[in-house]
């Protein structure tokens, strides 16, 4: 059983220190495509958390039984099964969102974050740790999605979750609902995070010196 400190360290590593988007630069394609509105981003984030957590759990449970030479094929099949299940659930419960996202939920299968966690963690760690690693990795991705979607929907449509909040009648920017806006925003976020990390490392290095 994991200790509280170990869970906290795992959370910090996946959400901040090694954030899959801001530090590992993974999952960028889906981020560019779905972050024009918050509702789509939340569903995509939930899909990734669901898929990566349960895929990591399954792969960890089966890791001693999967031949090493075919492990990536088996991992892909496991990931595909969980993604397809999530896609079916969304089509049944949120058909409008499913239609808006189109093929992007299905493309979670190809998201490098899931295979990355399978290879880097689930293949070598116990089930509970692997499940939590997947949850936290997906959460780190989702947080970035939500921040970018909040900015894009507000500045592009003047809405939040589809509700009009542009009480002052400010001009909306068409560019904000287009993929290049997401690319620019994630670039700014990566720059900010890297500067914060570099500054902390410089301060830590100075104290050690």
Protein Blocks (a to p, Z undefined) as FASTA:
>chain_A
ZZfklmmmmmmmmmmmmofklmnopaklmmmmmmmbfklmmmmmmmmmmmmmmmmmmmmm
mmmmmcfklmmmmmmmmmmmmmmmmmmmmmmmmmmlmmmnmmmmmmmmmpmklmmmmmmm
mmmpcfklmmmmmmmmmmmmmmmmmmmmmmmmmmmnopaehiacblnopacdfklmpmkl
mmmmmmmmmmmmmmmmmmmmmmmmmmmZZ
